[in-house]
Amino acid sequence: MDDTPHYPGRLRAPPTEAEATAPPQAAGAAETPAIRYLGPEIRNLRKARGMTLAAVAAASGLSVGYLSLLERDRATPSINALHAISRALGVTISWFFEAGETPEPERDVVVRRARRRRLDFSPGISDELLSPSLAGTLELLASRFEPGAASGDSPYSHTGEEAGVVLRGQLELWVDGKTFLLVAGDSFGFPSTLPHRYRNPGSEEAEVIWAITPPSY
């Protein structure tokens, strides 16, 4: 996977020095139940983003050692530290809270509509993660495109394969120099190693179910 994100991401402002260097909560301190089980969630999102621990450390102001402890569930992050990690990975803190709120029997199998984790992008694109996690080899997304929204002016490529189906609206798809216009009910699939890009050429929002392997969120 190259350094290009699945879509051009919109990152929030970097954390303040006080936020970034806030220590983890002391053992026995009050803790919000929703921020438990975060180690795998942080690690899987980091890897899907194609980022190293060092890159996240540089972006968050937290140490590599501390991040490593968090990913192995050997430490519990403070809310300030979790904000810093969220910003470094380009998500809101709700990404982790929603994961923590999932009942234990459902955590690795089911995604309830109300608990979908969402990522918004600058040119009117939003994704909701339909997969229970990013730990496996397949990523399933519900993508929404506002009218005119596009992945960017230049095509990009990465390892893996992707496929999808248009649920409503239109999707203009460029793959390896070829252009296709898809409407509701149409589907597609191609190797992600081929240069590709896409946009919504219509006047209404488009919705696409998108499958990507391996995860490249």
C-alpha positions in Angstrom: 0.0 0.0 0.0 1.3 3.4 -0.9 1.1 6.5 1.2 -2.0 7.8 -0.5 -5.1 7.4 1.7 -8.2 5.7 0.3 -9.6 9.3 -0.1 -7.9 12.6 0.6 -8.5 12.8 4.3 -9.5 15.8 6.4 -7.4 15.9 9.6 -8.3 18.0 12.5 -5.9 20.6 14.0 -2.9 19.0 15.8 -3.3 18.6 19.6 -1.8 21.2 21.9 1.5 20.3 23.6 -0.5 19.8 26.9 -2.9 17.4 25.2 -0.3 15.5 23.3 1.9 14.9 26.3 -0.9 14.1 28.8 0.1 10.9 30.7 -2.1 7.8 30.7 -4.7 7.4 33.4 -3.3 5.9 36.6 -4.3 2.4 37.6 -7.7 2.5 39.4 -8.5 6.0 38.0 -12.0 6.7 36.7 -12.3 5.3 33.2 -15.1 5.5 30.6 -16.1 1.9 29.8 -16.2 2.8 26.1 -12.4 3.2 25.8 -11.6 -0.4 26.8 -10.3 -2.9 24.3 -8.6 -0.1 22.4 -5.2 -1.7 21.7 -6.2 -3.8 18.6 -8.4 -0.9 17.4 -5.5 1.5 17.4 -3.1 -1.0 15.8 -5.5 -2.1 13.1 -6.5 1.4 12.1 -2.8 2.5 12.0 -1.9 -0.5 9.8 -4.8 0.1 7.5 -3.7 3.7 7.2 -0.2 2.5 6.2 1.4 4.3 9.1 4.3 3.2 11.4 4.3 3.7 15.1 7.0 6.4 14.6 4.7 8.3 12.2 1.8 8.2 14.6 4.2 9.3 17.4 5.4 12.2 15.4 1.8 13.3 14.5 0.4 12.9 18.0 3.3 14.1 20.1 3.2 10.8 22.1 6.2 8.4 22.4 6.6 5.3 20.4 7.0 3.3 23.6 3.8 4.6 25.0 1.9 3.9 21.8 3.3 0.4 21.7 2.0 -0.2 25.3 -1.4 1.1 24.2 -1.5 -1.2 21.2 -0.7 -4.2 23.4 -3.3 -3.1 26.0 -0.6 -2.7 28.6 -1.7 0.9 29.3 -5.0 2.8 29.2 -5.0 6.2 27.4 -6.2 9.4 28.9 -8.9 11.2 27.0 -6.4 13.8 25.9 -4.0 11.1 24.6 -6.9 9.4 22.8 -7.8 12.7 21.1 -4.2 13.0 20.0 -4.1 9.5 18.5 -7.5 10.1 16.8 -6.2 13.2 15.2 -3.0 11.6 14.0 -5.0 8.8 12.4 -7.5 11.1 10.8 -10.6 10.0 12.7 -12.8 11.5 15.5 -12.6 10.1 19.0 -16.0 8.5 18.4 -14.3 5.9 16.3 -12.9 4.3 19.4 -15.9 5.0 21.7 -18.3 3.3 19.2 -16.0 0.3 19.1 -15.9 0.1 22.9 -19.6 0.3 23.2 -20.2 -2.9 21.1 -21.4 -5.7 23.4 -18.8 -8.4 23.8 -20.8 -11.2 22.0 -21.1 -9.0 18.9 -17.7 -7.3 18.9 -16.0 -9.4 16.2 -19.1 -10.4 14.2 -21.9 -7.8 14.0 -22.0 -4.1 13.2 -25.3 -2.4 14.3 -26.4 0.5 12.1 -26.3 2.9 15.1 -22.7 1.9 15.9 -21.1 2.2 12.5 -17.8 4.1 12.6 -17.6 7.0 10.3 -14.9 8.9 8.6 -15.5 12.2 6.8 -13.4 13.6 3.9 -12.9 17.1 2.6 -14.5 16.9 -0.8 -17.9 15.7 0.3 -17.1 12.0 0.8 -17.9 10.0 3.9 -17.3 6.3 4.7 -19.0 4.1 7.3 -17.1 1.0 8.2 -19.4 -2.1 7.8 -16.8 -4.6 8.8 -16.6 -5.4 12.6 -12.9 -4.5 12.6 -9.9 -3.8 10.3 -8.1 -6.9 11.6 -9.1 -9.2 8.8 -8.2 -9.3 5.1 -11.5 -7.7 3.9 -12.8 -4.2 4.5 -16.5 -3.4 3.8 -17.6 0.3 3.5 -20.7 2.3 2.9 -19.5 5.3 0.9 -21.5 8.4 0.3 -20.6 11.1 -2.3 -22.2 14.5 -2.4 -22.9 15.9 -5.9 -19.6 16.6 -7.6 -17.5 14.9 -4.9 -14.4 13.1 -6.2 -11.5 11.1 -4.9 -9.1 13.7 -6.5 -7.9 14.9 -9.9 -5.1 12.3 -10.1 -5.6 8.5 -10.2 -3.8 6.5 -7.5 -3.1 2.8 -6.9 -2.3 0.4 -4.1 -2.0 -3.3 -3.4 -5.1 -5.5 -3.3 -8.5 -5.7 -5.0 -11.7 -3.8 -4.7 -15.3 -4.2 -5.8 -18.6 -2.5 -5.1 -22.2 -1.9 -6.0 -24.0 1.4 -6.5 -27.1 1.6 -4.3 -28.3 5.0 -5.5 -27.1 7.9 -7.6 -24.3 7.8 -10.1 -20.6 7.0 -9.9 -18.1 7.9 -12.6 -15.2 5.4 -12.4 -11.8 5.7 -14.1 -9.7 2.5 -14.2 -6.5 2.2 -16.0 -7.4 5.0 -18.5 -11.0 3.7 -19.1 -14.1 5.6 -18.0 -17.3 4.0 -16.8 -20.6 5.6 -15.7 -22.5 3.5 -13.2 -26.0 3.9 -11.9 -28.0 2.3 -9.1 -27.8 -1.5 -9.4 -24.5 -1.5 -11.4 -21.4 -3.1 -9.8 -17.7 -3.2 -10.5 -14.4 -4.8 -9.5 -10.8 -4.4 -10.4 -7.2 -4.9 -9.1 -6.3 -1.9 -6.9 -2.9 -1.9 -8.5 -4.5 -0.3 -11.6 -4.6 3.6 -11.5 -8.1 4.6 -10.6 -10.2 7.5 -9.4 -14.0 8.2 -9.1 -16.5 11.0 -8.6 -20.3 11.6 -8.4 -21.3 13.4 -11.6 -24.9 13.6 -10.7 -27.1 16.2 -8.9 -28.0 13.8 -6.0 -26.0 12.0 -3.4 -24.6 8.7 -4.5 -24.2 5.7 -2.1 -21.8 2.8 -2.9 -21.1 -0.4 -0.9 -17.4 -0.9 -1.3 -15.3 -4.0 -0.6 -11.5 -3.7 -0.4 -8.9 -6.3 0.3 -6.6 -6.0 2.2 -8.0 -3.1 4.3 -6.6 0.3 3.1 -8.8 2.7 5.0 
